Amino acid sequence: MKNIIKRAILLSCGWLCVVLGVVGIFLPLLPTTPFLLLASACFMRGSPRLSRWLHQHPHFGPILQNWHEHGAVSRIVKRRANITMVISFILSIYLVPLLWHKAMLITMATLLLVWFNRLPVVDNSGLSEASTNNR
């Protein structure tokens, strides 16, 4: 009974993440890749069949493959994510009234952007440009 509940929760979370990832394709403030990675993790533990489907999907599969094989993202994913993060944080910084909230958001944005932009980029051939560099 415990395994059935665990599997149902994993599958529900996985499908929710897939839906949010698809919505993120069309809404610039909702990131696609993190939701797909989370969906992949849920499906790997909850349903090997759904995990295979997600990894073989023509649009989602390459993103997941780049991450799982190289720990890298493509140039277009990196560019879109940077634009989305910057716009999101600028909007958040503009909307929050307290100065210390603004400072906290600026710090978080800086750390996130530095971390994210240090990730290797995978070119079209699937080879990581930063594969010779230490991460």
C-alpha positions as CSV (number, residue, x, y, z in Angstrom):
1,M,0.0,0.0,0.0
2,K,2.9,2.3,0.9
3,N,4.5,1.8,-2.6
4,I,1.2,2.5,-4.4
5,I,0.8,5.8,-2.6
6,K,4.5,6.7,-3.2
7,R,4.1,5.8,-6.9
8,A,0.9,7.9,-7.2
9,I,2.6,10.9,-5.7
10,L,5.6,10.6,-7.9
11,L,3.5,10.2,-11.0
12,S,1.3,13.1,-10.0
13,C,4.3,15.4,-9.4
14,G,5.9,14.2,-12.6
15,W,2.8,15.0,-14.7
16,L,2.4,18.4,-12.9
17,C,6.0,19.2,-13.8
18,V,5.5,18.2,-17.4
19,V,2.5,20.5,-17.6
20,L,4.4,23.4,-16.0
21,G,7.3,22.7,-18.4
22,V,5.0,22.9,-21.4
23,V,3.4,26.1,-20.1
24,G,6.9,27.4,-19.6
25,I,7.6,27.1,-23.3
26,F,5.0,29.8,-24.0
27,L,5.3,31.9,-20.8
28,P,8.7,33.6,-20.6
29,L,8.6,33.8,-16.8
30,L,8.1,30.1,-16.2
31,P,11.3,28.0,-16.8
32,T,10.9,24.8,-18.8
33,T,14.1,22.9,-18.1
34,P,14.0,22.7,-14.3
35,F,10.4,21.3,-14.5
36,L,11.4,18.7,-17.1
37,L,14.4,17.7,-14.9
38,L,12.1,17.3,-11.9
39,A,9.5,15.4,-14.0
40,S,12.3,13.1,-15.2
41,A,13.4,12.4,-11.6
42,C,9.8,11.6,-10.6
43,F,9.2,9.4,-13.6
44,M,12.5,7.5,-13.1
45,R,11.4,6.5,-9.6
46,G,7.7,6.1,-10.4
47,S,7.4,4.7,-13.9
48,P,10.1,3.5,-16.2
49,R,7.7,3.6,-19.1
50,L,6.9,7.3,-18.6
51,S,10.6,8.0,-18.1
52,R,11.4,6.5,-21.4
53,W,8.6,8.4,-23.1
54,L,9.9,11.7,-21.7
55,H,13.5,11.0,-22.6
56,Q,12.5,9.9,-26.1
57,H,10.2,12.9,-26.7
58,P,11.3,14.9,-29.7
59,H,11.3,18.3,-27.9
60,F,12.0,17.3,-24.3
61,G,14.4,14.5,-24.8
62,P,17.4,16.5,-26.1
63,I,17.2,18.9,-23.1
64,L,17.2,15.9,-20.6
65,Q,19.9,14.0,-22.6
66,N,22.2,17.0,-22.5
67,W,21.8,17.4,-18.8
68,H,22.1,13.7,-17.9
69,E,25.0,12.9,-20.2
70,H,27.0,16.1,-20.0
71,G,25.7,18.2,-17.1
72,A,25.2,20.9,-19.8
73,V,22.6,22.9,-21.5
74,S,22.3,24.1,-25.1
75,R,23.1,27.7,-26.1
76,I,19.4,28.4,-26.8
77,V,18.3,27.1,-23.4
78,K,21.0,29.1,-21.7
79,R,20.1,32.3,-23.6
80,R,16.4,31.9,-22.9
81,A,17.0,31.1,-19.2
82,N,19.3,34.1,-18.8
83,I,16.7,36.4,-20.3
84,T,13.9,34.9,-18.2
85,M,15.9,35.1,-15.0
86,V,16.9,38.7,-15.6
87,I,13.4,39.8,-16.4
88,S,11.9,38.0,-13.5
89,F,14.4,39.4,-11.0
90,I,14.1,42.9,-12.3
91,L,10.3,42.7,-12.0
92,S,10.6,41.3,-8.5
93,I,13.1,43.9,-7.4
94,Y,10.8,46.6,-8.8
95,L,7.7,45.3,-7.0
96,V,9.1,44.6,-3.5
97,P,8.8,47.7,-1.2
98,L,11.6,47.0,1.3
99,L,15.2,47.8,0.6
100,W,16.5,44.7,2.3
101,H,14.2,42.6,0.1
102,K,15.7,44.3,-3.0
103,A,19.2,43.6,-1.7
104,M,18.4,40.0,-1.1
105,L,16.9,39.6,-4.6
106,I,20.0,41.2,-6.2
107,T,22.2,38.8,-4.2
108,M,20.1,35.8,-5.2
109,A,20.0,36.9,-8.8
110,T,23.8,37.4,-8.9
111,L,24.5,34.0,-7.4
112,L,22.0,32.2,-9.6
113,L,23.3,33.8,-12.8
114,V,26.9,33.1,-11.9
115,W,26.2,29.5,-11.2
116,F,24.0,29.0,-14.2
117,N,26.4,30.7,-16.6
118,R,29.2,28.4,-15.4
119,L,27.4,25.4,-16.7
120,P,28.9,23.9,-19.8
121,V,27.3,24.5,-23.1
122,V,26.6,21.6,-25.5
123,D,26.9,22.4,-29.2
124,N,24.9,20.8,-31.9
125,S,27.1,17.7,-32.2
126,G,26.3,16.9,-28.5
127,L,29.8,17.4,-27.3
128,S,30.3,19.7,-24.4
129,E,32.4,22.8,-25.2
130,A,33.5,22.8,-21.6
131,S,34.3,19.1,-21.4
132,T,38.0,19.8,-21.1
133,N,37.4,22.4,-18.4
134,N,37.0,21.4,-14.7
135,R,33.6,22.3,-13.4
